[in-house]
Structure formats: C-alpha cells, structure tokens
Amino acid sequence: IYRELNVKFPLAMIFKNPTISGLGAVISKTCAAVFHEIPPLEVREYYPLSYNQSRLFLLHQMEPESPAFHMPGYVDLKHEVDQHVIKQVLDRLIRHHESFRTAFIVVEDHPFQVVLKNVKMLFEFIDLSAKNLEFAEAEQACNQVYRQIALKLFHLPTAPLFRAALVKLAPSYYRFMFNMHHIVSDGWSMEILKKEFNQLYEIYRSGREMELPALLIQYKDFALWQNRQMQELEGKKSLQFWRKKIEQGLPELLLRKDNQETGDSLDSAGYRFALENEVKDKLKQIALYNNTSIFVVMYAVLNILLSRLSNQEDVVTGILGAGRNHDTLQNILGFFVNTLVMKNHVEEHESFPVFLSRVHRDMLEILQHQDYPLESVFEDLNMKFPDIPLLFNMFNLNERATEQELEASEFEPFHIENVQDAKFEIVMFVAEYKNGIQVDCQYRKAVYKKERIEYMMRKYMEVLKTVAADPGKPIKEYVFKEKRKKRKVRLN
C-alpha cells in the first residue's frame, strides 16, 4: 500500500479494518506520504556496517573462538544427485547475493564490510555410501560431518562466510549441509536461501536455465540507509517510544532453574513437539475471530504459562522483529533481525479474549518500532541490557504453511542431546506446517535439566489444547497449580 499508493499508516490499521472496503475508506482519508526507495550505493572500496553488524562484530572480537553465531542448516534430497548441479546452484546464489561475498576488515580502528567480486566456493562432496555402512551408521557419520561444519570457525576478514557439503548416505539419499555466520545472515535469510536453493536445483537438474528476480539493492545499501534513519525523525520517534517503555525498569522473569551458578557454558540441548492439525485449526479460528494472528495467540498462551511458573503477574520475554519493514528488503540476505523486549501483565480473573486483545495491541505497537536497535536505547539510558531468559519466535514463509508437512514420527515429543548454542537460556521456535504446528525448544544444559524443560513444554502443550477447546474462559481456569510463594521482583 505504501509503495503503490503513497499512503503510510500503522500495521494496526489493517487489523482494525480487515476488509478491502474498510481499508479503501482509510486510504482515501489518509494524507499522502511519498514512498522512498532505499538508494543503491556507488561502488566503494569498503562500506559501513549496520548497527546489528557492529554489535556482532564486537562480540566476535571478544570471543573469536566461539561458534555461538553460526547458522547451520541442511536439506535432504531423496534421489540421485549430481554434485556438479549443486555447485552450479551455489555459484548462482553467490553471484546473486552480495552477503555471500562480504568480508569484514578494520580500517583506522573502525570495522567495515568489503564486497568482493569473486570468492572461492567452500564446498565438498563426501560419499558415505562407499563405506558399506548400515544406514543408521551412515546417518550417525553424517551427523558428525554436520557437527564439524556447524562448529568450524569463520575468519571474518576472509569471504565467503559460508560453507557447504553434499553427503551421500545411500544411492538415492543425500543431505546438503551449509553454515553461515550470523553477521551476514538471519533466520529469514536462511529461509530465503532454502527456497532459492530448491528452485534453482529443480531447474538446473532438468537441464534448464533460470534467472532469479533482480535485487534492486543489497545489504550494504540497507546498512548505510539504516544508520541515517536512526538520526532522522522516524528514528527519533522510535527512540522516544522505547525510552518510555524501558526507563522505569523491567522485572526479571523468575523461572525456577536447576543451576543458579551457570558459568559461561552455552552447551545446549533441545526438546521438540508438535500440535495436530485439529488443534492448529482451532487456534487459527481463535486468531481469526479476534482479528489477530496465530503467533499472537500462541505467544499469549505462553505468557499465561510463564506467569504461573514464575508466580509473577508481569512477564518479560524477548521476541524477534524481522527488521524488514521496508518492502525492498524482503528477499535480501543479511542480518536484519532485532531482539525486542515485551512486558505482559497477566491477570488471572481476566478472560482470555480480553488478555489476547491487549497482547495483540501491545505487539502491534512494538512492531511499529521493531527496526530500532534496543541496545542503543539502553546505552542512551545508561542502563544494562536486561538478562532475558526466554526468547519466543514464530517465523513462517507461506510455502511452509501451505506445502510442507510434518512426518508422523514428528508428532511424538523427543529430546535432542546437542543443538547449536542457544543465544538465551531458553529459545522457542514455532513453525506452522500444512498438517500441524511444531514447537522447538532449545535450552542451555548448564541452567536446566531436560526433565524441567519437558515439564514446561508439556504444560505449554496442555494449556494450548485447553484454550483451543474453549477460548472464552477466565485465565485462572486454564492453568495448573504451582505451590510456590510469591517472589519479590528484582528490577534491572
């Protein structure tokens, strides 16, 4: 709407007017606001970093031996694969996205990014099928290869900050693995990468050619634009918004831990479960009836659970803002995501629809200012960034919700002994599929035992199902009893 009609209004307006005629009336009464493209930069020797990149570059300098900011992933290919086709796909992706060709250097004590014209692809082919292993043994060996790729360190001044391998487990079973450094990627970028990889792979393996849609800008152009935006009127409005939210302090979420002296260990494990399609459909109906999204419904239910587990009425958690409010940024690979802090007041006697409405309203308000880096706000207030024990994120590209299905075995809850180091004590990823919803909980093993995480996630699943069955009750009727005394809340 902003791009095509030169009309700009808050996201909340779409939820308040969820019809074409309603939006048409709003648009006709809204003052014009000229849409400004993000301008592409002239060719330079090096370019400034975005705010996110600057923070991550500093963290990397402090712990260069840590793989905490690696972003590994894989795609299973259940047919005969020609490794030369994979190389062709990777070569096309590297030419298409400058992030694959970006390195980071220091010039006069300041970090900059350099975009190279050509880089040497880091790719290897490993044939496990030639070793005559049982499939279970081959898969175990494949997992070891994946772990090596996930943990092998990147050298930021050397591009590409991306590596990949094709592993053959059996004559018609391959696994394409990859890893990127977070400074050139984020969760949304990983989904773009998987989508474009699949598109190009299917075209190239049939002997045809394909051109990806041209990118009007690249990440380096966004970085300079973002730095300027922070100094302009919109940036100053966001700064004032967050100052008002934060300056009185934020209560710490007091979840019961198995080890209070956590040390520096980031070793992490995972617990995963899935909700059946029947439950997903009911939750989506609740969202539709209340003019909100299934993300907000699931997040509201989580806050109810956390309120009971912590015995606190004010619940503070982290959520992720995609950081891609500008239309041109949807298909760009890079580090856009921004951690946002959200406080929700849970009142037991309030009905779930009333609570959901308030969470929805506050969420929309926060997302209007999601591009502004919160670390900068805390620095401005001379406050320490709060210790947020739990981050909640639900990210979907439409293709996953309409095409990809969970396998029957994935509806059985299971533990994962080792996962990539969790950035928070608990990180919850929620993904919608055609036949259900998957919840992936990653946690630091130094803080929580697997039994406690399993208990928390089992209770989360129970409350979700109870709300789905009858969403009109007071909050106190959905939750279980925790025999704990009221705890004092410590402010940061």
Summary of the structure (lengths in Angstrom):
residues: 492
radius of gyration: 23.4
end to end distance: 40.4
largest distance: 71.0
contacts: 1457
relative contact order: 0.14
helix: 41%
strand: 21%
